[in-house]
Amino acid sequence: KATMLGDSGLIEEMMLVTAVNRATNTITVTRGFGESNPQDFSAASASNPVELVTMGNLSAEGSGAPEDRVNQPRVLYNIVGITKTPFSVTGTVDRSRQRANPQERARLQRFWGVEHRKSIEAKILWGERAEVAAGNGHFQRVPKGIVSFIQTNKFDLGGTFDYNKLVEHAEEIFRYGDSEKWCFAGPRFLTSITKAAMDKLEIGQTEERFGVKYNRIVTPHGDLLLVKHPMMVGPVWSRAGIVLDLGSAQGQRRVQYRPLANGGDTRLILNIQNNDEDIVRDQYFTEAGVAVLQERTHAILFNAG
């Protein structure tokens, strides 16, 4: 059915599609089908377009099955990358009686465990898929990150952020997926969005889920759960927000951390030093990537004031 706004109201016409040319993306129709009458849509423009609504198949009595509809989905894939974080203490330090608590080796395990997680998270956020043969013939792999997966909803805020922009972008952000999405953002972005929403929207009290504290901004299209991300710093990412739909589609989370099976998840490997070295060396090891499903449910907002 075709509909547009006219001078005296809605202009509507029902049509029957009789042929589809997928090569040229054109259709052939029978105008004024049924009780509908052919209408004049010549006044249509970019600001006042004709909207077409598909009402599905129409089959006659006693007819056979219609032509099959084939729409091959675009295959998205990712790879996993290896992240290693080694650290060591000398044998003398390890054998010495230490007053510090925890002991030096345990302290380093905690410290480098955090740094190892940061390295993994950086790849998951900003990685560009790469699979390059190293000098020894083995491959170095970088998994594709979340930012690289998001291609449809990328909004340049133009250095400012106001209420109108927030509502307009929210309309697109919440077009698909859940009505509640997480926004991981830099400090400057959070300052801008809070100022824009202060006197217009309901800003909920700080809440907590999965051990993560967030603020809820309510829009007519859906709720944004704001989380300050400590790694989003600098002139670009401190002014950006990555909106992720962490809900499920067909039983699968739309964003998944995916370690390689059979030993790819993060583990601490002890005592990897050579036999002739008077040191104690341990290493964190991870072989993992990220799966991002239905990329139109996610978004990136950047260049906030």
Solvent accessible surface area in square Angstrom, and as a share of the most:
residue,aa,sasa,rsa
1,K,82,0.35
2,A,1,0.01
3,T,30,0.18
4,M,7,0.03
5,L,114,0.57
6,G,25,0.24
7,D,164,0.85
8,S,123,0.80
9,G,37,0.35
10,L,115,0.57
11,I,42,0.21
12,E,75,0.34
13,E,1,0.00
14,M,60,0.27
15,M,44,0.20
16,L,52,0.26
17,V,74,0.42
18,T,80,0.46
19,A,50,0.39
20,V,83,0.48
21,N,71,0.37
22,R,145,0.53
23,A,99,0.76
24,T,82,0.48
25,N,135,0.69
26,T,74,0.43
27,I,90,0.46
28,T,79,0.46
29,V,45,0.26
30,T,62,0.36
31,R,107,0.39
32,G,16,0.15
33,F,65,0.27
34,G,62,0.59
35,E,177,0.80
36,S,26,0.17
37,N,99,0.51
38,P,88,0.56
39,Q,66,0.29
40,D,101,0.52
41,F,34,0.14
42,S,99,0.64
43,A,79,0.61
44,A,40,0.31
45,S,58,0.37
46,A,108,0.84
47,S,108,0.70
48,N,42,0.21
49,P,84,0.53
50,V,47,0.27
51,E,113,0.51
52,L,116,0.58
53,V,77,0.44
54,T,125,0.73
55,M,124,0.55
56,G,53,0.51
57,N,107,0.55
58,L,116,0.58
59,S,64,0.41
60,A,77,0.60
61,E,176,0.79
62,G,92,0.88
63,S,63,0.41
64,G,63,0.61
65,A,103,0.79
66,P,81,0.51
67,E,148,0.66
68,D,114,0.59
69,R,215,0.78
70,V,117,0.67
71,N,140,0.72
72,Q,143,0.64
73,P,94,0.59
74,R,184,0.67
75,V,118,0.68
76,L,79,0.39
77,Y,128,0.49
78,N,42,0.22
79,I,31,0.16
80,V,33,0.19
81,G,4,0.03
82,I,87,0.44
83,T,11,0.07
84,K,115,0.49
85,T,17,0.10
86,P,70,0.44
87,F,16,0.07
88,S,48,0.31
89,V,15,0.08
90,T,68,0.39
91,G,3,0.03
92,T,85,0.50
93,V,58,0.33
94,D,58,0.30
95,R,164,0.60
96,S,53,0.34
97,R,236,0.86
98,Q,43,0.19
99,R,240,0.87
100,A,64,0.50
101,N,146,0.75
102,P,38,0.24
103,Q,81,0.36
104,E,47,0.21
105,R,59,0.22
106,A,36,0.28
107,R,107,0.39
108,L,20,0.10
109,Q,39,0.18
110,R,164,0.60
111,F,97,0.40
112,W,86,0.30
113,G,15,0.14
114,V,86,0.49
115,E,50,0.23
116,H,1,0.00
117,R,126,0.46
118,K,92,0.39
119,S,45,0.29
120,I,12,0.06
121,E,69,0.31
122,A,33,0.26
123,K,58,0.25
124,I,26,0.13
125,L,12,0.06
126,W,70,0.25
127,G,7,0.07
128,E,120,0.54
129,R,86,0.31
130,A,35,0.27
131,E,90,0.40
132,V,89,0.51
133,A,59,0.46
134,A,32,0.25
135,G,91,0.87
136,N,111,0.57
137,G,50,0.49
138,H,126,0.56
139,F,106,0.44
140,Q,121,0.54
141,R,94,0.34
142,V,52,0.30
143,P,2,0.01
144,K,39,0.17
145,G,0,0.00
146,I,6,0.03
147,V,25,0.14
148,S,11,0.07
149,F,12,0.05
150,I,0,0.00
151,Q,115,0.51
152,T,69,0.40
153,N,11,0.06
154,K,92,0.39
155,F,31,0.13
156,D,84,0.43
157,L,1,0.00
158,G,53,0.51
159,G,26,0.25
160,T,79,0.46
161,F,23,0.10
162,D,65,0.34
163,Y,65,0.25
164,N,98,0.50
165,K,53,0.22
166,L,3,0.02
167,V,35,0.20
168,E,107,0.48
169,H,31,0.14
170,A,1,0.01
171,E,85,0.38
172,E,62,0.28
173,I,2,0.01
174,F,22,0.09
175,R,130,0.48
176,Y,99,0.38
177,G,41,0.39
178,D,56,0.29
179,S,78,0.50
180,E,53,0.24
181,K,0,0.00
182,W,17,0.06
183,C,0,0.00
184,F,41,0.17
185,A,0,0.00
186,G,0,0.00
187,P,52,0.33
188,R,111,0.40
189,F,0,0.00
190,L,31,0.15
191,T,51,0.30
192,S,12,0.08
193,I,0,0.00
194,T,46,0.27
195,K,143,0.60
196,A,13,0.10
197,A,0,0.00
198,M,123,0.55
199,D,118,0.61
200,K,120,0.51
201,L,27,0.13
202,E,121,0.54
203,I,52,0.26
204,G,17,0.17
205,Q,153,0.68
206,T,81,0.47
207,E,61,0.27
208,E,104,0.47
209,R,79,0.29
210,F,161,0.67
211,G,62,0.60
212,V,58,0.33
213,K,135,0.57
214,Y,6,0.02
215,N,55,0.28
216,R,44,0.16
217,I,1,0.00
218,V,47,0.27
219,T,9,0.05
220,P,103,0.65
221,H,67,0.30
222,G,7,0.07
223,D,27,0.14
224,L,1,0.00
225,L,0,0.00
226,L,12,0.06
227,V,16,0.09
228,K,126,0.53
229,H,15,0.07
230,P,111,0.70
231,M,47,0.21
232,M,0,0.00
233,V,96,0.55
234,G,38,0.36
235,P,113,0.71
236,V,92,0.53
237,W,60,0.21
238,S,16,0.10
239,R,74,0.27
240,A,0,0.00
241,G,0,0.00
242,I,1,0.00
243,V,0,0.00
244,L,9,0.04
245,D,0,0.00
246,L,51,0.25
247,G,12,0.12
248,S,60,0.39
249,A,16,0.12
250,Q,182,0.81
251,G,76,0.73
252,Q,94,0.42
253,R,129,0.47
254,R,20,0.07
255,V,26,0.15
256,Q,33,0.15
257,Y,83,0.32
258,R,118,0.43
259,P,46,0.29
260,L,85,0.42
261,A,77,0.59
262,N,161,0.83
263,G,42,0.41
264,G,2,0.02
265,D,73,0.38
266,T,35,0.20
267,R,103,0.38
268,L,61,0.30
269,I,54,0.27
270,L,93,0.46
271,N,85,0.44
272,I,63,0.32
273,Q,49,0.22
274,N,95,0.49
275,N,166,0.85
276,D,130,0.68
277,E,61,0.27
278,D,86,0.44
279,I,40,0.20
280,V,20,0.11
281,R,72,0.26
282,D,1,0.01
283,Q,24,0.11
284,Y,30,0.11
285,F,26,0.11
286,T,2,0.01
287,E,33,0.15
288,A,9,0.07
289,G,1,0.01
290,V,5,0.03
291,A,18,0.14
292,V,6,0.03
293,L,53,0.26
294,Q,92,0.41
295,E,19,0.09
296,R,130,0.47
297,T,4,0.03
298,H,0,0.00
299,A,0,0.00
300,I,5,0.03
301,L,1,0.00
302,F,65,0.27
303,N,45,0.23
304,A,0,0.00
305,G,37,0.35
